[in-house]
């Protein structure tokens, strides 16, 4: 694979790791790596990115001692495709079936595919995944037996240990999956799941609103009821295994901390994927009612708390200096995404996108431009802010370069080694990034321009959120030196449209290589 090499960078990092290992703080010459992947956290939702009405001191700590990126991009404006792309190094639009997954989807990343966890495991790392998964479990959609070990799970994708949610908190099944089977399984309440029809006698949010004592839906989300909140999909059983939404952050954080402690003497890779900001937002009572933005603000504070607990554990174990942390989000923000939590009404001047146009689902910048913070004080360049253009698609190849892993031929086909960008030692922009909207509209983003291909679709998201889609029947071109993607200049610069359209065409047919 066409990977850029950073000889001087590798020498500098290797020198630091050797010195660290000789000090005996951790029995390894390899850095631990933690990916903190928030859900629906917008570019403007963190205090260090200018957020109003919410404090995020633990994330601020990462930013103050690391690199805060202002031009970083997820590959897609929705969850499943962005996660697929980041974990495999392959654009999700290349593979059918990578749209937002139902809760009982079969494995979207197949066991034979090479993942970022496979890469770390092959390099001698202990690997763990915690929190939101949303990439399918079992071999086939709708055919899982949730009452027994699943036929395919994260152990088949390179993760030694996993404690995850099958999909998201708004989708059944509402149980944690630990190492491929339901955690705290209750044999007295066998689990059945369907995305086709309800089970006889089971209440739903639509028919039994009086049972919704925690949250009510604003649109959709009116099927099976768990913990006083109605969901997408139908579920029966679960008993003692059912989660309580207010305890989700505590559960995944506690398991993640235990993983760190268990592997303190060897290198580890952790994928820590939180659910807090994604609906239904129902954080622990320690956070509820504390923020003027209501539950969405409380959820951001809870996310920051989780980050803080991980940092405290690393500090206690003496591992902070030898741990590379990358914090980001899977896509842009959405405020009302299906529950009546007054998030729209309580913004009070807060801008989740940080002034970017669009949001989750959208082809505009608010859909895919996300916060990225890299923290590794003893090895990154000078702490500060970087506007270098980067994409999550490159994380697999970049981290493989960090640990000198060999990527099998044909794997991670769209991922390039941009380790120098992540560590602040190379200010060269990625020549382009490719972005995917909810309806598969693709965009090409360079440092100065953004091209959105023409395609059919509504101007606004039709099912509830007040978000512009960015869809238009003709191509769009925006000068990104001007804030807000306000003026489509495609007719004024036809040669630029042609240039970016050509890049997209060649990326699609794999006939172009990034220099």
ZAMARGU-4260 file (C-alpha; in steps of 0.2 Angstrom, whole numbers, plus 5000, padded with zeros to 4 digits):
<rodrens>
0) 5000/5000/5000 | 5005/5017/4996 | 5010/5024/5013 | 5020/5039/5017 | 5035/5037/5028
5) 5041/5048/5042 | 5059/5043/5045 | 5063/5057/5057 | 5047/5056/5066 | 5049/5037/5069
10) 5066/5039/5076 | 5060/5053/5088 | 5045/5042/5094 | 5056/5026/5095 | 5069/5036/5106
15) 5056/5042/5118 | 5048/5024/5119 | 5065/5016/5123 | 5069/5029/5136 | 5051/5026/5144
20) 5053/5008/5144 | 5071/5009/5152 | 5063/5019/5166 | 5052/5004/5171 | 5036/5013/5172
25) 5027/5000/5160 | 5035/4984/5154 | 5034/4989/5136 | 5042/4999/5122 | 5026/5002/5114
30) 5013/5015/5118 | 4996/5011/5124 | 4982/5018/5112 | 4965/5023/5117 | 4952/5029/5105
35) 4938/5039/5114 | 4924/5039/5101 | 4909/5050/5106 | 4892/5048/5098 | 4883/5063/5089
40) 4895/5075/5098 | 4896/5091/5087 | 4911/5102/5082 | 4905/5115/5094 | 4900/5104/5109
45) 4916/5105/5119 | 4922/5119/5129 | 4939/5119/5121 | 4930/5121/5104 | 4921/5137/5110
50) 4905/5128/5117 | 4893/5139/5127 | 4883/5133/5143 | 4894/5118/5146 | 4910/5114/5155
55) 4921/5100/5149 | 4937/5101/5160 | 4943/5084/5157 | 4943/5086/5138 | 4950/5103/5141
60) 4965/5094/5149 | 4968/5083/5134 | 4967/5098/5123 | 4979/5109/5133 | 4993/5096/5133
65) 4989/5089/5116 | 4984/5095/5099 | 4967/5101/5095 | 4962/5099/5077 | 4950/5111/5069
70) 4949/5103/5051 | 4947/5085/5055 | 4933/5074/5047 | 4923/5058/5050 | 4920/5049/5034
75) 4901/5049/5036 | 4888/5060/5043 | 4880/5044/5052 | 4886/5032/5064 | 4887/5015/5056
80) 4897/5020/5040 | 4909/5031/5050 | 4913/5017/5062 | 4915/5005/5048 | 4927/5016/5039
85) 4937/5021/5054 | 4939/5003/5060 | 4943/4995/5043 | 4952/5009/5033 | 4939/5006/5019
90) 4926/5019/5014 | 4909/5012/5019 | 4901/5017/5003 | 4911/5004/4994 | 4902/4990/5003
95) 4883/4987/5003 | 4874/4986/5019 | 4884/4999/5029 | 4870/5011/5032 | 4863/5014/5049
100) 4861/4997/5056 | 4846/4990/5065 | 4849/4983/5082 | 4848/4965/5076 | 4859/4967/5061
105) 4872/4953/5056 | 4890/4957/5057 | 4894/4971/5045 | 4913/4970/5047 | 4915/4952/5042
110) 4927/4941/5052 | 4939/4939/5037 | 4941/4958/5036 | 4956/4966/5044 | 4952/4979/5057
115) 4962/4991/5068 | 4960/4978/5082 | 4968/4965/5072 | 4982/4976/5068 | 4986/4980/5086
120) 4983/4962/5092 | 4996/4956/5079 | 5008/4968/5086 | 5007/4961/5103 | 4993/4972/5111
125) 4979/4967/5122 | 4963/4974/5114 | 4947/4979/5121 | 4930/4987/5115 | 4918/4996/5126
130) 4901/5005/5124 | 4892/5008/5107 | 4895/4995/5093 | 4881/4997/5080 | 4890/4987/5067
135) 4880/4971/5069 | 4882/4954/5078 | 4880/4936/5073 | 4881/4929/5056 | 4864/4935/5049
140) 4852/4949/5052 | 4837/4944/5063 | 4843/4926/5065 | 4853/4929/5082 | 4849/4918/5097
145) 4852/4931/5110 | 4850/4917/5124 | 4867/4909/5119 | 4884/4914/5113 | 4883/4923/5097
150) 4890/4915/5081 | 4900/4930/5077 | 4906/4944/5088 | 4920/4956/5092 | 4932/4942/5096
155) 4932/4937/5078 | 4937/4955/5073 | 4953/4956/5084 | 4946/4961/5101 | 4952/4951/5116
160) 4938/4958/5127 | 4922/4967/5123 | 4908/4975/5133 | 4896/4983/5121 | 4879/4989/5116
165) 4873/4979/5101 | 4868/4995/5092 | 4863/5011/5101 | 4852/5016/5117 | 4837/5020/5106
170) 4837/5002/5098 | 4833/4985/5105 | 4840/4974/5112 | 4843/4984/5127 | 4856/4973/5135
175) 4875/4973/5136 | 4885/4960/5126 | 4901/4954/5135 | 4913/4943/5124 | 4899/4938/5112
180) 4885/4934/5124 | 4872/4944/5135 | 4880/4950/5151 | 4871/4946/5167 | 4860/4934/5157
185) 4843/4930/5166 | 4837/4913/5161 | 4820/4917/5168 | 4817/4930/5155 | 4823/4924/5138
190) 4826/4937/5125 | 4817/4939/5109 | 4820/4953/5096 | 4811/4958/5080 | 4811/4973/5069
195) 4796/4967/5060 | 4782/4965/5072 | 4778/4966/5091 | 4777/4951/5102 | 4759/4948/5109
200) 4755/4957/5125 | 4770/4968/5125 | 4767/4986/5128 | 4774/5000/5116 | 4776/5018/5117
205) 4763/5021/5104 | 4750/5011/5113 | 4755/5014/5131 | 4761/5031/5133 | 4757/5031/5152
210) 4771/5019/5154 | 4784/5031/5148 | 4790/5038/5165 | 4807/5043/5160 | 4806/5050/5142
215) 4793/5051/5128 | 4796/5051/5110 | 4795/5067/5099 | 4795/5057/5083 | 4797/5039/5080
220) 4805/5029/5094 | 4788/5022/5100 | 4790/5004/5100 | 4796/4993/5114 | 4797/5001/5131
225) 4813/4998/5142 | 4816/5008/5158 | 4802/5019/5155 | 4808/5024/5138 | 4801/5018/5121
230) 4814/5012/5108 | 4815/5007/5089 | 4812/4989/5087 | 4803/4976/5097 | 4810/4966/5112
235) 4803/4954/5124 | 4812/4947/5140 | 4829/4952/5146 | 4824/4953/5165 | 4840/4957/5176
240) 4851/4959/5160 | 4841/4975/5154 | 4851/4991/5156 | 4846/5006/5165 | 4850/5021/5154
245) 4856/5032/5168 | 4869/5018/5172 | 4876/5016/5154 | 4891/5028/5156 | 4895/5020/5173
250) 4895/5003/5166 | 4906/5005/5151 | 4918/5016/5161 | 4920/5004/5175 | 4923/4989/5163
255) 4936/5000/5153 | 4945/5005/5169 | 4946/4987/5174 | 4953/4983/5157 | 4967/4996/5160
260) 4971/4989/5177 | 4972/4971/5170 | 4984/4976/5156 | 4995/4989/5165 | 5011/4979/5162
265) 5008/4976/5143 | 5003/4987/5129 | 4985/4989/5126 | 4973/4996/5113 | 4956/5002/5119
270) 4941/5007/5108 | 4930/5017/5120 | 4914/5022/5112 | 4902/5032/5122 | 4883/5034/5120
275) 4880/5049/5131 | 4875/5063/5118 | 4865/5051/5107 | 4847/5049/5111 | 4838/5044/5122
280) 4848/5056/5133 | 4845/5051/5151 | 4862/5053/5161 | 4864/5048/5179 | 4856/5058/5192
285) 4873/5065/5197 | 4872/5075/5181 | 4854/5078/5178 | 4847/5095/5181 | 4864/5103/5182
290) 4866/5111/5165 | 4855/5125/5158 | 4854/5116/5142 | 4844/5102/5150 | 4848/5083/5146
295) 4859/5086/5131 | 4870/5097/5141 | 4870/5085/5156 | 4875/5071/5144 | 4890/5081/5137
300) 4895/5083/5155 | 4893/5065/5158 | 4904/5061/5143 | 4917/5073/5150 | 4916/5063/5167
305) 4920/5047/5158 | 4935/5055/5150 | 4941/5061/5167 | 4939/5043/5175 | 4950/5036/5161
310) 4963/5049/5164 | 4963/5047/5183 | 4966/5028/5181 | 4980/5031/5169 | 4988/5043/5181
315) 4986/5031/5196 | 4994/5017/5186 | 5008/5028/5180 | 5003/5025/5162 | 4998/5043/5156
320) 5015/5047/5148 | 5015/5030/5138 | 4997/5032/5132 | 4992/5040/5116 | 4974/5046/5117
325) 4963/5051/5102 | 4947/5059/5106 | 4934/5062/5092 | 4916/5059/5087 | 4907/5048/5074
330) 4898/5062/5065 | 4890/5079/5068 | 4877/5084/5080 | 4858/5082/5080 | 4847/5091/5093
335) 4830/5083/5092 | 4833/5066/5086 | 4817/5058/5092 | 4814/5061/5111 | 4805/5076/5119
340) 4820/5081/5130 | 4818/5100/5126 | 4835/5100/5118 | 4830/5112/5104 | 4822/5124/5116
345) 4836/5125/5129 | 4851/5128/5118 | 4851/5146/5125 | 4864/5152/5112 | 4874/5136/5111
350) 4878/5130/5093 | 4882/5111/5093 | 4890/5113/5076 | 4901/5128/5081 | 4893/5138/5067
355) 4895/5125/5053 | 4881/5122/5041 | 4870/5106/5042 | 4873/5093/5055 | 4871/5074/5057
360) 4865/5066/5041 | 4870/5081/5031 | 4882/5083/5016 | 4886/5100/5023 | 4901/5103/5034
365) 4892/5101/5050 | 4889/5082/5046 | 4906/5076/5046 | 4918/5090/5053 | 4921/5084/5071
370) 4932/5088/5086 | 4949/5078/5086 | 4961/5079/5100 | 4977/5070/5101 | 4985/5068/5118
375) 5003/5061/5121 | 5013/5074/5130 | 5030/5066/5129 | 5029/5062/5111 | 5018/5074/5101
380) 5024/5090/5095 | 5022/5106/5104 | 5004/5107/5112 | 4992/5118/5102 | 4980/5120/5088
385) 4981/5113/5071 | 4971/5117/5055 | 4979/5103/5045 | 4966/5093/5035 | 4964/5076/5042
390) 4952/5061/5040 | 4948/5047/5052 | 4950/5035/5037 | 4969/5036/5040 | 4969/5031/5058
395) 4972/5013/5054 | 4987/5015/5043 | 4994/5029/5054 | 4993/5019/5070 | 5000/5004/5061
400) 5015/5015/5056 | 5017/5019/5075 | 5019/5001/5080 | 5028/4995/5065 | 5013/4984/5060
405) 5012/4976/5043 | 4995/4978/5034 | 4990/4963/5023 | 4989/4967/5005 | 4972/4973/5000
410) 4967/4978/5018 | 4963/4996/5023 | 4963/5001/5005 | 4958/5019/5008 | 4969/5022/5023
415) 4986/5032/5022 | 4999/5034/5035 | 4997/5052/5041 | 5005/5049/5058 | 5015/5065/5057
420) 4999/5075/5056 | 4992/5066/5071 | 5008/5069/5081 | 5010/5087/5076 | 5026/5084/5067
425) 5020/5086/5049 | 5009/5101/5044 | 5005/5095/5026 | 4987/5094/5023 | 4979/5078/5016
430) 4976/5082/4998 | 4957/5078/4999 | 4945/5070/5011 | 4929/5061/5005 | 4913/5063/5015
435) 4897/5053/5014 | 4879/5060/5018 | 4865/5049/5024 | 4858/5046/5007 | 4875/5042/5000
440) 4879/5059/4992 | 4898/5061/4992 | 4908/5076/4994 | 4926/5080/4991 | 4934/5092/5003
445) 4951/5100/5001 | 4959/5113/5012 | 4951/5127/5002 | 4936/5120/4993 | 4922/5108/4995
450) 4913/5099/4981 | 4896/5091/4984 | 4890/5079/4970 | 4873/5082/4963 | 4859/5070/4968
455) 4841/5069/4972 | 4834/5072/4990 | 4824/5083/5001 | 4831/5100/5006 | 4828/5096/5025
460) 4828/5080/5035 | 4810/5074/5033 | 4808/5064/5049 | 4810/5077/5062 | 4827/5085/5065
465) 4828/5103/5059 | 4844/5100/5048 | 4848/5105/5030 | 4853/5089/5020 | 4864/5098/5007
470) 4856/5088/4993 | 4854/5097/4977 | 4851/5091/4959 | 4866/5099/4952 | 4884/5100/4959
475) 4889/5112/4972 | 4905/5121/4975 | 4910/5131/4991 | 4925/5142/4994 | 4930/5135/5012
480) 4940/5151/5015 | 4922/5159/5017 | 4913/5153/5033 | 4897/5143/5032 | 4895/5136/5015
485) 4884/5150/5011 | 4887/5153/4992 | 4887/5139/4979 | 4900/5145/4966 | 4900/5130/4955
490) 4895/5140/4940 | 4909/5153/4943 | 4922/5140/4944 | 4918/5126/4932 | 4937/5121/4931
495) 4937/5118/4950 | 4921/5108/4949 | 4929/5097/4935 | 4945/5095/4945 | 4936/5089/4961
500) 4923/5079/4952 | 4938/5070/4943 | 4946/5066/4960 | 4929/5058/4966 | 4927/5048/4951
505) 4945/5041/4952 | 4943/5037/4971 | 4927/5028/4967 | 4935/5017/4954 | 4951/5016/4964
510) 4962/5023/4950 | 4970/5037/4960 | 4983/5036/4973 | 4986/5050/4986 | 5004/5057/4984
</rodrens>
